[in-house]
Structures are given as structure tokens and as C-alpha cells.
Amino acid sequence: MSEAKPAVELTNISRIYGEKYALNDVSFSVQKGEIVAVIGPSGAGKSTLMRICDMLEEPSSGDLTLFQISVEKKTKKSLRERVGILFQKTVLFDRSVSDNVALGLQYRGYKREEIQRLTTECLKKLGMETYADRNARTLSGGEGQRIAFARVLLTGPELLLLDEPTANLDPLATRMIEEMIRTENAEHNTTIILNTHDQNQGMRLANRIIVLMDGKIMQMGTPDEVFYHPAAEEVAAFVGFQNLISGTVTKIQNGVAEMTTAAGVFLVQADDVHVGDAGTLALRGEEILVHNADTPREKNAENRVCGAILSSQKIGPVMELVVDCNIPITVVVPARHRFAELFVPGTPVCLSWLTAAAHLIPKTE
């Protein structure tokens, strides 16, 4: 991947609406054949970023380079022909499915026979050849998005931009779209930038993930780096760390730090920290084990703290417990019927987790 030539380069890109920065000094590059997912809360600037990459909007400042060609007025037309974009809201015209798929080819001046051949092959590949003569506006949401996606893919884009492509789809339709993304990347080495609200989707599909918040890049790295080693508290909270426990490093030995917190002293792997440093211990609720208060401490329980259950809530297949350990600690356990009886407010419990399960985020000035 490192030897590939960048397909996309953004340098100090900002986009201002009035006095508000939708994007603020954003810089990154995407290698040819790479899949990059952009995640972040609503209003973070993800769609603005996508529109700038597709040359639908101009940045207020900064430079955009596609395929090592600077985006300028004189290069836009030729560059746009090498880029395809799929928006969250499916746009289908009041025509047949076949006509909708063929639209991009028609705009690009393909001959009628070639359009017919490519369209037929495309629908067959999708398993939707029987839909060819059906009005596209009678399709379900998932079917319509597949057709809209096929329309983009049929033009052979070198860069594919996907703006929340599965936001309104059911799980089955989502899996189908994700498989189309994987296939397009694998078969054609297509460079893909994907905006998604579904963090797990980013983890499934992307080589790298960009976390965008308030128009700024908070972190960029592999899925494992972002989801297990967040660089800031805001990122940790966004990617699902329910527990962000403030404390101070009081000892470091063999790459492990002792961290004193309001709930007690805990062990956490030490990376780029020193004794006396303030930091945040980030811990996912699903990494924590729950024990009866009278259960002896296990030999492998590297971290242990006891308290009383404040609340319990069933959320689908899991239960979320909040335990008062001088500070509230959130735990996620399977939602078995017996657990609901055991974990009632006021019940004393002990919690334990492995040192490797927690992540230490140093405090920054």
C-alpha cells in the first residue's frame, strides 16, 4: 500500500459558511486502491468533505489533487469523468430499471449497442435481470440503492465516493451494498472514500479510518488503532468507550502504569506517559466481568473494584449496568433472563478486567 501513488490529496482544506467552519485545515491523502472510511457525528463536515472531493463544491482555502493532477477550472471536466459518487438519498428517475442503470453511459456518449450489453451484464451480475423493464420508482429502498450504485459503477470510476450509502437500509440490503463495495475494490483496484454513521461498517470495510469532528481530523489510522487506541477522549466516547476515568500515573514498571483514580488504583499499559502525568483510562463496558461481591478475587483479575448497582437497562441482546464504585462504571453483559433478576439496583457486585483491555489517553494542555 505504501508504494502506491496517491489518488487523492487534500492539503489544508477549509470550507467556511458565513462564520462557521464546516472543514478546518483538513489534510490527508488516500492511496490508489485504498478504502478509507470517514466517521464522525452529524454536522462534523463529512458530506462537505465528500462534495469537495467530487468537485461539486470549492474549498474556501487549501488544495485538492486527484490522480496527481491539481483540481483547477481547466482540469475539472476531465477529472470529474474519473470520479463517481453515490449519495445517501437514492435518486431514481421515472424510467425503467435498465434506463436508470444506463444513464451514466448515455451521458458519456456510449453507443446504444454497448450500453445495452453493459447494462444487461450489470443487472445479471446483480441478480436483477428480471427487473430490467420495471419502473425504478417501484423498487424497495435496498433495491433502489443497488441500482443507483450499479449506475455509478458502470461508468468505471477510478475514485468512488460513498456518502452514507446504507444509512436507510435494512441489514440484508446493507450486506449486499457492502459486498458490492468489496467486489468493486478487489476487482478494479478502485479507490474508495466512504462516509458512514455505522462505525462497525467502517471497521469491516476500511483500510484506514478518519475521525472527523467539528470540521477537524481528530484521528486517522487503521481500524484497530482508532477503535482500540483512541487518541482523545472525544474519539474514545464516539467509538464506544463507555468509561472514561480520570486519574494520575503514580508508577510505571515493565511497560505497565499504575493509575490512581477516584475508584481506586488500576493497571493500564503505558505508552508515552511518565509518573505524575494526568490521563484518562478508557474502558469498554463489554471488557468488564461482573462477580458476586463475596466471590474471591481471581488470580488473573489484574484490575478489580467493588460497588453497588445503580441501574440496569436491557438494550436488545445485552444489559447495561451502571455500578457505583465511587464513580459510575458502565458494564455490558448478555441479557439473559436470570441476569435481570440478579442485577437489580442496590445489589453489591465486584468488577474486574485485564490490563490490556484498558487504554490510557494522556491529558493534553
C-alpha positions as a Markdown table, in Angstrom:
| # | Residue | x | y | z |
|---|---|---|---|---|
| 1 | Met | 0.0 | 0.0 | 0.0 |
| 2 | Ser | 2.8 | 2.4 | 0.8 |
| 3 | Glu | 4.3 | 2.1 | -2.7 |
| 4 | Ala | 1.0 | 3.0 | -4.4 |
| 5 | Lys | 0.6 | 6.5 | -5.8 |
| 6 | Pro | -1.9 | 8.8 | -4.0 |
| 7 | Ala | -5.2 | 9.0 | -5.8 |
| 8 | Val | -6.5 | 11.8 | -3.5 |
| 9 | Glu | -4.5 | 14.5 | -1.7 |
| 10 | Leu | -6.1 | 17.3 | 0.4 |
| 11 | Thr | -3.8 | 20.0 | 1.7 |
| 12 | Asn | -5.0 | 22.4 | 4.4 |
| 13 | Ile | -8.6 | 22.3 | 3.1 |
| 14 | Ser | -11.1 | 24.6 | 4.8 |
| 15 | Arg | -14.7 | 25.3 | 4.0 |
| 16 | Ile | -16.5 | 28.3 | 5.6 |
| 17 | Tyr | -20.2 | 29.1 | 5.5 |
| 18 | Gly | -20.6 | 32.6 | 6.9 |
| 19 | Glu | -18.6 | 32.4 | 10.1 |
| 20 | Lys | -18.8 | 28.7 | 10.6 |
| 21 | Tyr | -16.1 | 26.3 | 9.6 |
| 22 | Ala | -17.6 | 23.1 | 8.0 |
| 23 | Leu | -14.0 | 22.0 | 7.4 |
| 24 | Asn | -11.0 | 23.4 | 9.2 |
| 25 | Asp | -7.5 | 22.8 | 7.9 |
| 26 | Val | -8.1 | 19.2 | 6.8 |
| 27 | Ser | -5.1 | 17.4 | 5.2 |
| 28 | Phe | -4.8 | 13.7 | 4.2 |
| 29 | Ser | -4.0 | 11.5 | 1.3 |
| 30 | Val | -5.6 | 8.3 | 0.0 |
| 31 | Gln | -3.5 | 5.8 | -1.8 |
| 32 | Lys | -4.7 | 4.2 | -5.1 |
| 33 | Gly | -6.8 | 1.1 | -4.3 |
| 34 | Glu | -7.3 | 2.1 | -0.7 |
| 35 | Ile | -10.6 | 2.1 | 1.2 |
| 36 | Val | -10.9 | 5.0 | 3.7 |
| 37 | Ala | -13.9 | 5.4 | 5.9 |
| 38 | Val | -14.7 | 8.9 | 7.4 |
| 39 | Ile | -16.7 | 8.7 | 10.6 |
| 40 | Gly | -18.0 | 11.4 | 12.9 |
| 41 | Pro | -21.1 | 12.8 | 14.5 |
| 42 | Ser | -23.8 | 14.7 | 12.5 |
| 43 | Gly | -22.6 | 18.1 | 11.4 |
| 44 | Ala | -18.9 | 17.1 | 11.6 |
| 45 | Gly | -18.3 | 18.0 | 7.9 |
| 46 | Lys | -18.4 | 14.6 | 6.3 |
| 47 | Ser | -20.8 | 15.4 | 3.5 |
| 48 | Thr | -19.0 | 18.7 | 2.8 |
| 49 | Leu | -15.7 | 16.8 | 2.5 |
| 50 | Met | -17.3 | 14.4 | 0.0 |
| 51 | Arg | -18.7 | 17.2 | -2.1 |
| 52 | Ile | -15.3 | 18.9 | -2.3 |
| 53 | Cys | -13.6 | 15.6 | -3.3 |
| 54 | Asp | -16.3 | 15.3 | -6.1 |
| 55 | Met | -15.6 | 18.9 | -7.1 |
| 56 | Leu | -19.2 | 19.8 | -6.5 |
| 57 | Glu | -18.0 | 22.5 | -4.1 |
| 58 | Glu | -14.9 | 24.5 | -3.9 |
| 59 | Pro | -13.0 | 24.8 | -0.7 |
| 60 | Ser | -12.6 | 28.3 | 0.9 |
| 61 | Ser | -8.9 | 27.6 | 1.1 |
| 62 | Gly | -6.4 | 24.8 | 0.5 |
| 63 | Asp | -5.6 | 22.5 | -2.4 |
| 64 | Leu | -7.2 | 19.3 | -3.8 |
| 65 | Thr | -5.2 | 17.0 | -6.0 |
| 66 | Leu | -6.8 | 14.0 | -7.8 |
| 67 | Phe | -4.7 | 11.4 | -9.5 |
| 68 | Gln | -1.7 | 13.7 | -9.0 |
| 69 | Ile | -3.5 | 16.4 | -11.0 |
| 70 | Ser | -4.3 | 19.7 | -9.3 |
| 71 | Val | -8.0 | 20.5 | -9.3 |
| 72 | Glu | -8.5 | 23.7 | -11.3 |
| 73 | Lys | -11.1 | 25.1 | -13.6 |
| 74 | Lys | -9.3 | 23.8 | -16.6 |
| 75 | Thr | -8.9 | 20.2 | -15.2 |
| 76 | Lys | -12.3 | 19.7 | -13.5 |
| 77 | Lys | -14.2 | 18.3 | -16.5 |
| 78 | Ser | -11.6 | 15.6 | -17.3 |
| 79 | Leu | -11.1 | 14.7 | -13.6 |
| 80 | Arg | -14.9 | 14.5 | -12.9 |
| 81 | Glu | -15.2 | 11.8 | -15.6 |
| 82 | Arg | -12.8 | 9.6 | -13.4 |
| 83 | Val | -14.9 | 10.1 | -10.2 |
| 84 | Gly | -18.2 | 8.5 | -9.2 |
| 85 | Ile | -20.4 | 9.5 | -6.2 |
| 86 | Leu | -23.3 | 7.8 | -4.5 |
| 87 | Phe | -25.4 | 9.9 | -2.1 |
| 88 | Gln | -27.3 | 8.8 | 0.9 |
| 89 | Lys | -30.7 | 9.6 | -0.8 |
| 90 | Thr | -31.2 | 7.4 | -3.8 |
| 91 | Val | -32.1 | 9.3 | -7.0 |
| 92 | Leu | -34.1 | 7.2 | -9.4 |
| 93 | Phe | -35.8 | 8.5 | -12.5 |
| 94 | Asp | -39.3 | 7.7 | -13.7 |
| 95 | Arg | -38.0 | 5.2 | -16.2 |
| 96 | Ser | -37.2 | 1.5 | -16.3 |
| 97 | Val | -34.6 | 0.0 | -14.2 |
| 98 | Ser | -32.5 | -0.7 | -17.3 |
| 99 | Asp | -32.7 | 3.0 | -18.3 |
| 100 | Asn | -31.7 | 4.2 | -14.9 |
| 101 | Val | -28.6 | 1.9 | -14.9 |
| 102 | Ala | -27.7 | 3.1 | -18.4 |
| 103 | Leu | -27.9 | 6.8 | -17.6 |
| 104 | Gly | -24.3 | 7.4 | -16.9 |
| 105 | Leu | -23.2 | 5.6 | -20.0 |
| 106 | Gln | -25.6 | 7.7 | -22.1 |
| 107 | Tyr | -24.2 | 10.9 | -20.7 |
| 108 | Arg | -20.7 | 9.8 | -21.6 |
| 109 | Gly | -21.7 | 9.1 | -25.2 |
| 110 | Tyr | -21.5 | 5.3 | -25.3 |
| 111 | Lys | -23.1 | 3.7 | -28.4 |
| 112 | Arg | -26.6 | 2.1 | -28.0 |
| 113 | Glu | -25.4 | -1.5 | -28.5 |
| 114 | Glu | -22.6 | -1.1 | -26.0 |
| 115 | Ile | -25.0 | 0.4 | -23.5 |
| 116 | Gln | -27.4 | -2.5 | -23.9 |
| 117 | Arg | -24.7 | -5.0 | -23.5 |
| 118 | Leu | -23.1 | -3.4 | -20.4 |
| 119 | Thr | -26.5 | -2.8 | -18.8 |
| 120 | Thr | -27.7 | -6.4 | -19.3 |
| 121 | Glu | -24.4 | -7.7 | -17.9 |
| 122 | Cys | -24.6 | -5.4 | -14.9 |
| 123 | Leu | -28.2 | -6.4 | -14.0 |
| 124 | Lys | -27.3 | -10.1 | -14.4 |
| 125 | Lys | -24.4 | -9.7 | -12.1 |
| 126 | Leu | -26.7 | -8.1 | -9.5 |
| 127 | Gly | -29.2 | -10.9 | -9.9 |
| 128 | Met | -31.7 | -8.3 | -11.0 |
| 129 | Glu | -32.1 | -9.1 | -14.7 |
| 130 | Thr | -35.8 | -9.7 | -14.3 |
| 131 | Tyr | -36.2 | -6.1 | -13.1 |
| 132 | Ala | -34.9 | -4.6 | -16.3 |
| 133 | Asp | -38.3 | -3.4 | -17.6 |
| 134 | Arg | -39.8 | -2.5 | -14.2 |
| 135 | Asn | -40.3 | 1.2 | -13.3 |
| 136 | Ala | -37.4 | 2.1 | -11.0 |
| 137 | Arg | -39.6 | 4.0 | -8.6 |
| 138 | Thr | -41.4 | 0.8 | -7.6 |
| 139 | Leu | -38.3 | -0.7 | -6.1 |
| 140 | Ser | -37.7 | -1.1 | -2.4 |
| 141 | Gly | -35.1 | 1.1 | -0.7 |
| 142 | Gly | -32.4 | -1.6 | -0.8 |
| 143 | Glu | -33.2 | -2.5 | -4.5 |
| 144 | Gly | -33.1 | 1.2 | -5.5 |
| 145 | Gln | -29.8 | 1.8 | -3.8 |
| 146 | Arg | -28.3 | -1.2 | -5.6 |
| 147 | Ile | -29.5 | 0.1 | -8.9 |
| 148 | Ala | -28.1 | 3.6 | -8.1 |
| 149 | Phe | -24.8 | 2.1 | -7.1 |
| 150 | Ala | -24.7 | 0.0 | -10.3 |
| 151 | Arg | -25.3 | 3.1 | -12.3 |
| 152 | Val | -22.2 | 4.7 | -10.8 |
| 153 | Leu | -20.0 | 1.6 | -11.1 |
| 154 | Leu | -20.9 | 1.1 | -14.7 |
| 155 | Thr | -19.1 | 4.3 | -15.6 |
| 156 | Gly | -15.8 | 2.7 | -14.3 |
| 157 | Pro | -14.8 | 5.3 | -11.8 |
| 158 | Glu | -11.2 | 5.3 | -10.6 |
| 159 | Leu | -12.3 | 7.1 | -7.4 |
| 160 | Leu | -15.6 | 6.1 | -5.8 |
| 161 | Leu | -17.2 | 8.4 | -3.2 |
| 162 | Leu | -19.9 | 7.0 | -1.0 |
| 163 | Asp | -21.9 | 9.3 | 1.2 |
| 164 | Glu | -23.8 | 7.3 | 3.8 |
| 165 | Pro | -24.7 | 4.6 | 1.2 |
| 166 | Thr | -26.5 | 2.3 | 3.6 |
| 167 | Ala | -28.0 | 4.8 | 6.1 |
| 168 | Asn | -31.6 | 3.9 | 5.5 |
| 169 | Leu | -31.3 | 0.3 | 4.5 |
| 170 | Asp | -32.2 | -2.9 | 6.4 |
| 171 | Pro | -29.4 | -5.4 | 7.4 |
| 172 | Leu | -29.8 | -7.6 | 4.4 |
| 173 | Ala | -29.7 | -4.7 | 1.9 |
| 174 | Thr | -26.7 | -3.3 | 3.8 |
| 175 | Arg | -24.8 | -6.5 | 3.4 |
| 176 | Met | -25.5 | -6.5 | -0.3 |
| 177 | Ile | -24.2 | -3.0 | -0.8 |
| 178 | Glu | -21.1 | -3.8 | 1.3 |
| 179 | Glu | -20.4 | -6.8 | -0.9 |
| 180 | Met | -20.6 | -4.6 | -3.9 |
| 181 | Ile | -18.1 | -2.2 | -2.4 |
| 182 | Arg | -15.7 | -5.1 | -1.6 |
| 183 | Thr | -16.1 | -6.5 | -5.1 |
| 184 | Glu | -15.5 | -3.2 | -6.8 |
| 185 | Asn | -12.3 | -2.6 | -4.8 |
| 186 | Ala | -11.0 | -6.1 | -5.3 |
| 187 | Glu | -11.7 | -6.5 | -9.0 |
| 188 | His | -10.8 | -3.0 | -10.2 |
| 189 | Asn | -8.5 | -1.6 | -7.5 |
| 190 | Thr | -10.9 | 1.3 | -7.2 |
| 191 | Thr | -10.0 | 3.9 | -4.6 |
| 192 | Ile | -13.0 | 4.4 | -2.2 |
| 193 | Ile | -13.8 | 7.1 | 0.3 |
| 194 | Leu | -16.8 | 6.2 | 2.4 |
| 195 | Asn | -18.8 | 8.4 | 4.8 |
| 196 | Thr | -20.6 | 6.3 | 7.3 |
| 197 | His | -22.6 | 6.7 | 10.6 |
| 198 | Asp | -22.1 | 2.9 | 11.1 |
| 199 | Gln | -18.8 | 2.5 | 12.9 |
| 200 | Asn | -18.8 | -1.2 | 12.5 |
| 201 | Gln | -19.2 | -0.8 | 8.8 |
| 202 | Gly | -16.1 | 1.3 | 8.7 |
| 203 | Met | -14.2 | -1.4 | 10.6 |
| 204 | Arg | -15.5 | -4.1 | 8.2 |
| 205 | Leu | -14.6 | -2.3 | 5.0 |
| 206 | Ala | -11.8 | 0.2 | 5.5 |
| 207 | Asn | -8.0 | 0.0 | 5.4 |
| 208 | Arg | -7.9 | 3.3 | 7.3 |
| 209 | Ile | -10.4 | 5.4 | 9.3 |
| 210 | Ile | -10.6 | 9.2 | 9.6 |
| 211 | Val | -12.5 | 10.5 | 12.7 |
| 212 | Leu | -13.9 | 14.0 | 11.8 |
| 213 | Met | -15.3 | 16.2 | 14.5 |
| 214 | Asp | -16.3 | 19.9 | 14.2 |
| 215 | Gly | -14.6 | 20.0 | 10.8 |
| 216 | Lys | -11.3 | 18.8 | 12.1 |
| 217 | Ile | -9.5 | 15.5 | 11.8 |
| 218 | Met | -9.2 | 14.1 | 15.4 |
| 219 | Gln | -7.5 | 10.9 | 14.4 |
| 220 | Met | -6.5 | 8.9 | 11.4 |
| 221 | Gly | -5.3 | 5.3 | 11.4 |
| 222 | Thr | -6.2 | 1.6 | 11.0 |
| 223 | Pro | -9.5 | 0.4 | 12.4 |
| 224 | Asp | -7.6 | -1.2 | 15.3 |
| 225 | Glu | -5.8 | 2.0 | 16.1 |
| 226 | Val | -8.9 | 4.1 | 16.1 |
| 227 | Phe | -11.3 | 1.6 | 17.8 |
| 228 | Tyr | -8.8 | 0.3 | 20.4 |
| 229 | His | -6.3 | 3.1 | 20.8 |
| 230 | Pro | -8.3 | 6.4 | 20.5 |
| 231 | Ala | -6.1 | 9.5 | 20.6 |
| 232 | Ala | -8.5 | 11.7 | 22.5 |
| 233 | Glu | -11.4 | 11.4 | 24.9 |
| 234 | Glu | -13.9 | 12.7 | 22.3 |
| 235 | Val | -12.8 | 9.9 | 19.9 |
| 236 | Ala | -13.0 | 7.3 | 22.7 |
| 237 | Ala | -16.5 | 8.3 | 23.6 |
| 238 | Phe | -17.6 | 8.3 | 19.9 |
| 239 | Val | -16.2 | 4.9 | 19.1 |
| 240 | Gly | -17.9 | 3.3 | 22.1 |
| 241 | Phe | -15.8 | 3.6 | 25.3 |
| 242 | Gln | -18.5 | 4.0 | 27.9 |
| 243 | Asn | -16.0 | 4.5 | 30.7 |
| 244 | Leu | -13.6 | 7.5 | 30.7 |
| 245 | Ile | -11.9 | 7.5 | 34.1 |
| 246 | Ser | -9.6 | 10.4 | 35.1 |
| 247 | Gly | -6.5 | 9.7 | 37.1 |
| 248 | Thr | -2.8 | 10.2 | 37.6 |
| 249 | Val | 0.1 | 7.9 | 36.8 |
| 250 | Thr | 1.8 | 7.0 | 40.0 |
| 251 | Lys | 4.1 | 4.2 | 39.0 |
| 252 | Ile | 5.5 | 2.6 | 35.8 |
| 253 | Gln | 7.0 | -0.8 | 35.7 |
| 254 | Asn | 7.7 | -3.2 | 32.7 |
| 255 | Gly | 5.5 | -1.1 | 30.4 |
| 256 | Val | 2.6 | -1.1 | 32.8 |
| 257 | Ala | 1.4 | 2.0 | 34.6 |
| 258 | Glu | -0.4 | 2.2 | 37.9 |
| 259 | Met | -3.1 | 4.9 | 37.7 |
| 260 | Thr | -4.7 | 6.4 | 40.7 |
| 261 | Thr | -8.4 | 7.3 | 40.2 |
| 262 | Ala | -11.4 | 8.1 | 42.3 |
| 263 | Ala | -12.4 | 4.5 | 42.1 |
| 264 | Gly | -9.1 | 3.0 | 43.1 |
| 265 | Val | -5.7 | 2.1 | 41.6 |
| 266 | Phe | -5.7 | 0.4 | 38.3 |
| 267 | Leu | -3.2 | -1.1 | 35.9 |
| 268 | Val | -3.0 | 0.0 | 32.3 |
| 269 | Gln | -0.5 | -0.4 | 29.5 |
| 270 | Ala | 1.8 | 2.6 | 29.5 |
| 271 | Asp | 2.5 | 4.3 | 26.2 |
| 272 | Asp | 4.4 | 7.7 | 26.1 |
| 273 | Val | 3.5 | 8.6 | 29.7 |
| 274 | His | 5.5 | 9.4 | 32.8 |
| 275 | Val | 5.0 | 9.3 | 36.5 |
| 276 | Gly | 2.9 | 12.2 | 37.5 |
| 277 | Asp | 1.1 | 12.6 | 34.2 |
| 278 | Ala | -2.6 | 13.1 | 34.3 |
| 279 | Gly | -4.6 | 10.9 | 31.9 |
| 280 | Thr | -7.9 | 9.1 | 31.2 |
| 281 | Leu | -8.4 | 5.4 | 31.5 |
| 282 | Ala | -10.7 | 4.4 | 28.6 |
| 283 | Leu | -12.5 | 1.1 | 29.1 |
| 284 | Arg | -15.3 | -0.5 | 27.2 |
| 285 | Gly | -18.2 | -1.9 | 29.2 |
| 286 | Glu | -18.1 | -5.3 | 27.4 |
| 287 | Glu | -14.5 | -5.8 | 28.6 |
| 288 | Ile | -15.6 | -5.9 | 32.2 |
| 289 | Leu | -16.6 | -9.0 | 34.1 |
| 290 | Val | -19.2 | -8.9 | 36.9 |
| 291 | His | -18.9 | -11.1 | 40.0 |
| 292 | Asn | -20.9 | -11.5 | 43.2 |
| 293 | Ala | -19.4 | -9.3 | 45.9 |
| 294 | Asp | -18.4 | -12.4 | 48.1 |
| 295 | Thr | -16.6 | -14.1 | 45.2 |
| 296 | Pro | -12.8 | -14.4 | 46.0 |
| 297 | Arg | -10.5 | -12.4 | 43.8 |
| 298 | Glu | -9.4 | -14.4 | 40.7 |
| 299 | Lys | -5.7 | -14.9 | 40.1 |
| 300 | Asn | -6.0 | -13.3 | 36.6 |
| 301 | Ala | -8.1 | -10.4 | 37.8 |
| 302 | Glu | -5.5 | -7.7 | 37.2 |
| 303 | Asn | -7.9 | -4.9 | 38.0 |
| 304 | Arg | -10.8 | -5.2 | 40.5 |
| 305 | Val | -13.2 | -2.8 | 42.1 |
| 306 | Cys | -16.4 | -3.3 | 44.1 |
| 307 | Gly | -19.6 | -1.3 | 44.4 |
| 308 | Ala | -23.4 | -1.4 | 44.1 |
| 309 | Ile | -25.6 | -1.5 | 41.1 |
| 310 | Leu | -27.2 | 1.9 | 40.4 |
| 311 | Ser | -29.3 | 0.9 | 37.4 |
| 312 | Ser | -29.8 | -1.8 | 34.8 |
| 313 | Gln | -31.3 | -1.5 | 31.4 |
| 314 | Lys | -31.9 | -4.1 | 28.7 |
| 315 | Ile | -30.8 | -3.0 | 25.3 |
| 316 | Gly | -31.6 | -5.7 | 22.7 |
| 317 | Pro | -29.4 | -8.7 | 23.4 |
| 318 | Val | -27.4 | -7.1 | 26.2 |
| 319 | Met | -27.9 | -5.4 | 29.6 |
| 320 | Glu | -26.2 | -2.2 | 30.5 |
| 321 | Leu | -25.4 | -1.9 | 34.2 |
| 322 | Val | -24.2 | 1.2 | 36.0 |
| 323 | Val | -22.2 | 0.4 | 39.1 |
| 324 | Asp | -21.4 | 2.9 | 41.8 |
| 325 | Cys | -17.7 | 2.5 | 42.5 |
| 326 | Asn | -17.3 | 6.0 | 44.0 |
| 327 | Ile | -17.7 | 6.9 | 40.4 |
| 328 | Pro | -20.2 | 5.3 | 38.0 |
| 329 | Ile | -18.7 | 2.5 | 35.9 |
| 330 | Thr | -20.8 | 1.1 | 33.0 |
| 331 | Val | -20.8 | -2.6 | 32.3 |
| 332 | Val | -22.3 | -4.5 | 29.4 |
| 333 | Val | -23.4 | -8.1 | 29.9 |
| 334 | Pro | -25.6 | -10.6 | 27.9 |
| 335 | Ala | -29.3 | -10.0 | 28.6 |
| 336 | Arg | -30.1 | -13.4 | 30.0 |
| 337 | His | -33.3 | -13.7 | 32.0 |
| 338 | Arg | -31.5 | -14.8 | 35.1 |
| 339 | Phe | -29.2 | -11.8 | 35.0 |
| 340 | Ala | -32.2 | -9.4 | 35.1 |
| 341 | Glu | -33.1 | -11.0 | 38.4 |
| 342 | Leu | -29.6 | -10.8 | 39.8 |
| 343 | Phe | -28.6 | -7.3 | 38.7 |
| 344 | Val | -31.2 | -5.2 | 40.4 |
| 345 | Pro | -30.3 | -1.7 | 41.8 |
| 346 | Gly | -28.6 | -1.9 | 45.2 |
| 347 | Thr | -27.0 | -5.3 | 44.6 |
| 348 | Pro | -23.4 | -5.4 | 45.7 |
| 349 | Val | -21.0 | -6.6 | 42.9 |
| 350 | Cys | -17.3 | -6.6 | 42.0 |
| 351 | Leu | -15.9 | -5.8 | 38.6 |
| 352 | Ser | -12.7 | -7.0 | 37.0 |
| 353 | Trp | -10.9 | -6.6 | 33.8 |
| 354 | Leu | -7.5 | -7.3 | 32.2 |
| 355 | Thr | -4.8 | -4.6 | 32.0 |
| 356 | Ala | -4.7 | -5.0 | 28.2 |
| 357 | Ala | -8.4 | -4.2 | 28.0 |
| 358 | Ala | -8.0 | -0.6 | 29.0 |
| 359 | His | -6.4 | 2.2 | 27.1 |
| 360 | Leu | -4.6 | 5.2 | 28.6 |
| 361 | Ile | -5.2 | 8.6 | 27.0 |
| 362 | Pro | -2.6 | 11.2 | 28.2 |
| 363 | Lys | -4.0 | 14.6 | 29.1 |
| 364 | Thr | -3.0 | 17.4 | 26.8 |
| 365 | Glu | -2.7 | 21.0 | 27.7 |
